[in-house]
Amino acid sequence: MSEADALELLRAAIWTIIIGSGPAVAAAMFVGLIIALFQALTQVQEATLTFVPKIIAVFIALTIGAPFIASQIHTFTEDIYSRIEKGH
């Protein structure tokens, strides 16, 4: 395996992680933004108010996005195995 191949695998792994974590991060950011707006408008500054809605949103996003995340991981794994099989 050359240095270019190793860097390509590292790039693909990082991209897979970013794409796979995207739905959960986006859901947490969206809910956090809505709750921050609600807290700013009502002046309710309770720190624990953000945790439960974010956890629920991330759980729902992961439940809905699980097939997409699994397909991304599956594609990456197939790429790795094909490179091993070819001897690269």
Secondary structure, 3 states (H helix, E strand, C coil): CCHHHHHHHHHHHHHHHHHHHHHHHHHHHHHHHHHHHHHHHHCCCCHHHHHHHHHHHHHHHHHHHHHHHHHHHHHHHHHHHHHHHHCC
